[in-house]
Amino acid sequence: MNADYDGCQYVGIDLHRRRSVIVRMSGQGERLDTVRIDNDPVALGLELAKAGPDPEVVLEATYGW
């Protein structure tokens, strides 16, 4: 995976109660990074910042959100 990609990025977040999975992808569909984080605003912000200033973001939330 290429964590240093500097083009347009898409971020997918699978949000769960305690932990979430974040996937960053290039515009061509190449997976750049996949991480699992504890749900914490700072951790989420740090992961989103890796995608650059204007990433496209999609969120999937489970029951209860």
N, C-alpha and C positions, 0 to 999 in steps of 0.2 A: 504494500500500500504506500501511496505517496502523500505524506502529511504536509509537504512543502509546496503543494500545487498552488499557483497564484491566479488561476483563471476563475470564471464564474463557478460558484459552488451551490449545491443543493444539500439541505440538511433534513434528515428524517429523524423524528423523535418518537420513540415508543414509550409513552409515559405510564408508569405504574405507581402504585402507592408508595413504595420505599425506594425503589431504584428504577432507573430508566436507561434505555439504550439509544445512543446517538450515532447516526451513520452520516458521514459526509461523502458526497459524490461529485464528480466532475460533470460538466455539461454533456460529455460524451458517454456518461453512464459508468465510468470507472470508479470503483470504490476507493476512496482516499483514506478513510479512517473509520474505525468502529470502536466505540468505548461504552462501558457500562459505568454509570455514576450513581452514587447515593443522591437522592433528591435534595438538592441544596442550591439556592439561588446563585451562590458564588461559583460552584462547580459547573452549573449549567451555563452561566455567562462566560466562563473561561473556555469551555468547549465550543460555544457558538462563535466566540471571537476568532478561533482558528479558521473559520470559514470566510473571513474578510468582512468588509464593511456592509455589504448588502446581499447576504445569501438569501436564497429562496428557502423557506422553511415549511415543512408539513408536519403536523402533529397527530398522533394517534393516541387516544386516551381510553383507558379501560373504564369499566363501570365504577362509579363513585366520584369521577372527576366532573 
